[in-house]
């Protein structure tokens, strides 16, 4: 049986029917190549010869090679979805991955900044053309909880400053509306009316944030910009663009925001992903309790 042809058909299905991003397609491709290589090494030539025990062996091999719980959980999801596709397409008669028990991921609490640390970071840029742009960009990251790919993808037409919202294209090209504060709206208005025009070298560039070369930001460019202010701020934490997203969600939940509303703003398809931020709040409460309760 031509396993590789079926894998290519599945990847095409994910791209065309599911609308997954190229990076997601690449992740699925890498997972499936490992899986198909394992099948070949074990002399499997038919999908119907694959049973749950063989899949468990495959996951065990990955675990013994040092793969994390998160990687194993993702691989298990890949196997389940792939075999379901094969079943739906009548390529095979069963889905042996359905009986797999969920792998527990190694849950690590995300790094976030305190309100005071965030205020320090946001005060770090100077009043130069690039500094004013960077302050507006970081303020928007913190005010909206956007992903890196989302903020560099924002165009001028996605903003509605008068109504205080941004149209965002998230994972799988799903659109959502994210609010922004009046303060961030004023910063963006000032940036667009002055510094963006000064930075712009190509009138056809519709990107909201423009680099010193007159082009839209890349992921790497945004990462380097944040790292610059990490060093200048002296905060002493590993700050990335995603740190703003973690801080945004954590501070909202700490101040009593509804979990479903935070899920909507972050663009999480599953609320269990958002619940990690409630764990951060719980950890903080326990630390404060141990520190200040008189009966330690």
C-alpha positions in Angstrom: 0.0 0.0 0.0 1.3 3.5 -0.9 1.4 5.1 2.5 3.1 8.3 1.3 0.4 8.9 -1.3 -2.3 8.7 1.4 -0.3 11.0 3.6 -0.1 13.6 0.8 -3.8 13.3 0.3 -4.4 13.9 4.0 -2.1 17.0 4.1 -4.0 18.4 1.1 -7.2 17.8 2.9 -5.9 19.7 5.9 -4.9 22.6 3.7 -7.9 22.8 1.5 -10.8 21.5 3.6 -9.6 22.5 7.1 -7.8 25.7 6.1 -4.8 25.0 8.4 -1.7 27.2 8.1 1.5 26.1 6.4 3.3 25.8 9.7 0.5 23.4 11.0 0.7 21.4 7.8 4.5 21.1 8.3 4.0 19.8 11.9 1.5 17.2 10.7 3.9 16.2 7.9 6.8 15.7 10.3 4.7 13.6 12.7 3.3 11.4 9.9 6.8 10.9 8.4 8.0 9.5 11.8 4.9 7.3 12.0 5.2 5.9 8.5 8.9 5.3 9.0 8.0 3.3 12.1 5.5 1.2 10.2 8.1 0.5 7.5 10.7 -0.5 10.1 8.1 -2.9 11.6 7.2 -4.5 8.3 3.7 -3.2 8.2 2.3 -2.9 4.7 -1.5 -2.6 5.2 -3.4 -0.1 7.4 -5.8 -2.9 8.5 -2.8 -4.7 10.1 -2.3 -1.8 12.5 -3.9 -2.2 15.9 -3.9 -0.2 19.1 -1.0 -2.2 20.6 1.2 -1.2 17.7 0.3 2.5 18.2 1.1 2.2 21.9 4.5 0.7 21.0 5.2 3.6 18.6 4.4 6.1 21.4 6.5 4.2 23.8 9.5 4.4 21.4 9.0 8.1 21.1 8.8 8.5 24.9 12.0 6.5 25.5 13.8 8.7 22.9 13.1 11.6 25.2 10.0 13.2 23.7 7.9 15.4 26.0 4.4 14.7 27.1 3.3 17.6 24.9 4.9 16.0 21.9 3.3 12.6 22.6 -0.1 14.2 23.1 0.2 16.0 19.8 1.3 12.8 18.1 -1.6 10.9 19.5 -4.0 13.5 18.2 -2.3 13.2 14.8 -2.7 9.5 14.7 -6.4 9.7 15.7 -7.2 12.3 13.1 -5.1 10.6 10.3 -6.7 7.2 10.8 -10.2 8.8 11.0 -9.5 10.4 7.6 -8.4 7.0 6.2 -11.6 5.4 7.5 -13.8 8.2 6.1 -12.1 7.8 2.7 -12.7 4.0 2.8 -9.0 3.4 2.6 -9.1 1.3 5.9 -11.9 -0.3 7.8 -11.1 0.8 11.4 -9.5 3.6 13.5 -7.1 1.9 15.9 -6.2 5.2 17.5 -9.6 5.7 19.0 -8.8 3.4 22.0 -5.6 5.2 22.9 -5.7 6.7 26.4 -4.9 10.4 26.5 -1.2 11.2 27.3 -0.8 13.6 30.1 1.1 16.7 28.9 3.9 18.2 30.9 2.0 21.3 31.9 4.4 24.3 32.4 2.9 27.5 33.5 3.6 30.3 31.0 6.0 33.1 31.8 4.1 36.4 32.4 5.0 39.8 33.7 3.4 41.4 36.7 1.5 44.7 36.2 4.5 46.6 37.5 6.9 44.8 35.3 4.7 45.4 32.2 4.5 49.1 33.0 8.3 49.2 33.2 8.6 47.5 29.9 6.1 49.7 28.1 7.9 52.8 29.4 11.3 51.6 27.9 11.0 52.8 24.3 12.1 56.4 23.7 10.3 59.1 21.8 12.0 58.6 18.5 10.2 57.5 15.3 11.1 53.8 15.9 10.5 54.1 19.6 7.1 55.5 19.3 6.2 52.8 16.8 7.5 50.1 19.2 5.6 51.5 22.1 2.4 51.5 20.1 3.1 47.9 19.0 3.8 46.6 22.5 0.9 48.4 24.0 -1.4 46.8 21.4 0.1 43.4 22.1 -0.6 43.8 25.8 -4.0 45.4 25.3 -5.3 42.7 22.9 -3.4 39.4 23.6 -2.6 38.9 20.0 -0.3 36.1 18.7 2.8 37.1 16.8 1.4 36.0 13.5 -1.8 38.0 14.1 -0.2 41.4 15.0 2.2 41.3 12.0 -0.7 40.4 9.8 -2.9 43.4 10.8 -3.6 45.8 8.0 -4.8 49.4 8.1 -8.3 48.3 7.1 -8.5 45.9 10.1 -8.6 48.8 12.6 -11.7 50.6 13.8 -10.3 53.1 16.2 -13.6 55.0 16.6 -15.4 51.9 17.8 -12.3 50.5 19.6 -11.8 47.1 18.0 -9.5 45.2 15.6 -10.4 42.5 13.1 -8.0 39.6 13.6 -7.2 36.6 11.4 -6.2 33.7 13.7 -5.4 30.1 13.4 -7.1 28.4 10.4 -7.9 31.8 8.9 -10.6 32.3 11.5 -11.6 35.9 12.0 -12.5 37.4 15.4 -13.1 40.8 16.8 -10.8 42.0 19.6 -11.4 45.1 21.6 -8.7 47.7 22.4 -8.6 50.5 24.9 -9.0 54.2 24.1 -5.4 54.8 25.1 -4.1 52.3 22.6 -6.4 53.8 20.0 -4.9 57.2 20.5 -1.3 55.8 20.3 -2.2 54.0 17.0 -3.9 57.1 15.6 -0.8 59.2 16.3 1.5 56.6 14.9 -0.5 56.2 11.7 -0.7 60.0 11.1 3.0 60.6 11.7 5.6 57.9 12.1 4.1 55.3 9.9 4.0 57.7 7.0 7.6 58.6 7.6 8.7 54.9 7.7 6.6 53.9 4.7 8.6 53.5 1.5 6.1 51.4 -0.5 2.7 52.9 -0.9 1.3 49.4 -1.6 2.2 48.2 1.9 -1.0 47.9 3.9 0.7 46.5 7.0 -0.1 48.5 10.2 3.4 48.3 11.6 6.3 49.2 9.3 10.0 48.5 9.9 12.8 51.0 9.4 13.2 49.6 5.9 9.6 50.5 5.0 8.3 46.9 5.0 5.9 45.0 7.2 7.4 43.1 10.3 8.4 39.5 10.2 8.1 37.2 13.2 11.9 37.4 13.6 11.9 41.1 13.4 9.2 41.5 16.0 11.0 39.0 18.3 14.3 41.0 18.0 12.5 44.2 18.8 11.0 42.7 22.0 14.4 41.3 23.0 15.9 44.7 22.6 13.5 46.2 25.2 13.9 43.2 27.4 17.5 44.1 27.8 16.9 47.8 28.1 14.2 47.3 30.8 16.4 45.3 33.1 13.4 43.2 34.2 15.4 40.0 34.2 12.8 37.7 32.6 12.8 35.9 29.3 10.4 38.2 27.4 9.0 37.2 24.0 6.0 38.5 22.0 4.0 35.6 23.5 4.8 37.0 27.0 2.4 39.9 26.3 -0.3 37.4 25.5 0.2 35.5 28.7 0.3 38.7 30.7 -2.9 40.0 29.0 -4.8 36.8 29.9 -3.4 36.5 33.4 -4.1 40.1 34.4 -7.7 39.9 33.1 -8.5 36.7 35.0 -6.8 38.0 38.2 -9.1 41.0 38.0 -12.2 38.9 37.6 -12.7 38.6 33.9 -15.1 35.8 32.6 -13.1 32.8 31.4 -15.3 32.4 28.3 -14.7 36.1 27.4 -11.0 35.6 27.7 -11.2 32.5 25.6 -13.0 34.4 22.9 -10.5 37.3 22.9 -7.5 34.9 22.7 -9.1 32.9 19.9 -8.8 29.5 21.8 -11.0 26.8 20.2 -11.0 24.8 23.5 -11.6 26.5 26.9 -9.2 24.0 28.5 -6.3 25.9 26.8 -7.5 29.2 28.5 -7.8 27.5 31.9 -4.0 27.4 32.3 -4.3 31.1 33.3 -6.6 30.3 36.2 -3.8 28.0 37.4 -1.4 30.9 37.4 -3.8 32.9 39.6 -4.1 29.9 42.0 -0.4 29.6 42.3 -0.1 33.3 43.0 -2.8 33.1 45.7 -1.0 30.2 47.4 2.3 32.1 47.4 0.7 35.2 48.9 -1.1 33.0 51.5 2.2 31.3 52.6 4.0 34.6 52.7 1.5 36.6 54.8 -0.6 34.2 56.9 0.6 34.5 60.5 0.3 30.7 61.2 2.9 29.6 58.7 
